[in-house]
Amino acid sequence: MEDGKFLCNFTILDRKFTYRVLPEEESMIRNAVRNISDKLAELKQRHSLRDNQEALTVVLIQFAVLLEKARMEDVPGRIVRDIQQLDKQLDEYIENDAR
């Protein structure tokens, strides 16, 4: 394909999906699908869920919480990067002003 994407097929809860992905994204997509499938299987073993939609909702919430935790934990990293950027800008300003 001219945009470099190709069709990637996968299955979740016995439903087949086709997704257009870049070659470098394929392993990430397949890992995500595997993680979702593993979580769904774990939920079905441990809890009596009424249907697949309920199971998917629980898994979605679990992954959303993990994403939010990752964002919160990166706050110090972002602050450090911002301070480094400000320090660089200040150095450039001082250097240009000294001329």
N, C-alpha and C positions, 0 to 999 in steps of 0.2 A: 504494500500500500504506500501511497506517496507520502503520508504523514509518518511513516515508520511504525505504525501500530499494526498489530495482528490480532486475530480472534483467539481468546483464551476461554476454554470451556471448563466449567466446574459445576459441582452438584452440592446443594445444601438441602437437607430434609427431603431427599428424593425428587427435588426440582432441579432441572438443568438450567444453567445460565450461560450466556455468552457475553463476554466483556471485551471491548477493544482496549488493548494495553500496549505500552512500549515494551520492547524486549527487556530492558533493565528493570521494569516493574513486575514482570511475571512471577519471579520467586516471592516477592513481597505479597502479591495477590494470593498465590497458592498457600503461603504461610498463614495469611489472614483467614482464608477459607478453612484450613486445617484447624486453626485455633477456634473458630466459630463452631465447627463440627464437633470438636472435642468437648467444648463447653456444653453444647446441646446434649451430647451423649451422657455427660456427667449429670446434668440436670435431670434428664429422664430417668436415670438410675436412682437418684437420691430423692426425688420429689414426684408426687403425682400431679402432673400438669394436665389441664383439660385438653389442650390442643397445641399444635405447632406455633401458632401465633403467640400464645402465652409464653412458650419456651423462648421464642425469638425475642420477645419483649424483655424477658429477664436477662438474657445474654446481652442485649443491646445496652441495658442499664449497667451491667457489670463492666462492659468495655468503656462506656461513657465515664464511669467513675474512675477507671484506670487512666483514661486520657486526662481527666481533670486533675488527678493526683500528679501526673507527669508534668502538666502545665504549672502546677503550684510549686513543685520541686525545682523547676527551672527558673523560678523567680530570681534566686541569687545569681545564677548564671547570666541572666539578662541584665541584671544590675551591674555586674562586673563588666560585661561587654559595653554597656552604656557609659560607664565611668571611663573605660579605656578609650572609647570613641571621643568623649569630651576631653580627655587628657591629650589625645592626638590633635584635636582641633585647637586646643589652647596652645600647645607647642607650636603649631603652624602659625597661629596668630602672633605669638611672641616673636617667632623667627621672622615673620614678614614685617612686623612693626619695628624690629630692631634695625632694619635696613634703612 
